[in-house]
Amino acid sequence: MDQASWTLLPKVRGVQGVSCATATFDPTTFYWHITIELAYGTTGPLGQVGDVYLHAATGAFAGAPQAEEFRQRAEALAAVYGIE
């Protein structure tokens, strides 16, 4: 999961509190399914804001995760909890 974090997090730079939550490997496709969640030290996990698929051998993403999408979802989720 650390490798996934290092690969993914630069793509969502500026989205504070977003991290890789869980990773499940599919040996048939050789992809990791990684859930992305919003969490802060003061609140803990608030919820999932998306997911990505990362190829285990190449590090390539299936599809094209957009940082802006994660940011918008994270902001909306944080607002539900009164976090700005």
N, C-alpha and C positions, 0 to 999 in steps of 0.2 A: 504494500500500500504506500510505503514511503516513495517509491519510484513514481507511482501514479500521482502522488501529491506534487512532486517536483516537476512532473511533466504538465500537469493540469493547471496548477495554481498560477504560473505566469500568464496563462491565457485569460484568467479571471482577475488579473491584477486590479487593484482598486476596489474590489468587492470585499470589504472588511467583514470578517467573521465566517467566510465561506471556506469549507474544508471537505476533504474526502472522508466520508463516514464509514462506508462498508465497501468491500470488494468481493465479488464472487467470480471465480474462474470457470469458464466453460471450455473443457478440453476438446470439444468437438470443433468449435470455431477458433479456439486459441485466443479468445478475447476475454478481458476482464470487464465485468459490469460494475461500475463504480457509482455509488450514490453520493450526491453532493448535498451537504446540509449547511444551514446557518447556525452557528453556535458562538456564544460569547462567554468569556470567563465568568462574568457576573451572573449569567442566566443559565448557562449550559445549553444543550441543543434546543433549538426552537422548531426545527422541522426541515424537511427535504425541499431543496429549491431546484433540483434537477438530477440528471444522471448522464453518464457518458459510457462509451465502450472504447476500451483501449487495447490494441493488439499487443499481446505479451512479447512477441519477438521483435516487432518493429517500432513499437511505441506510437504507432499511427492511430488516430481517432477514426472510428466509424462515424460517418456524418461529420458535421462541422459545428461543435458546440460554440455558441456565441456568448462572449463575456457579458454583453449588454443584456441578454436574456436572463442570465444568472443574477445580474445586478438588480434588474427590475423585480424579479421574484423575491430576492433577498430583502429589498426595500419594502415591498408589500408585506412580507411576513413580519419584518421587524416592526412595522407600523401597527400591526395587530396587537403586538405586545407593548406598544407605547415607546418603542426605541427609535430614536431619530439618527 
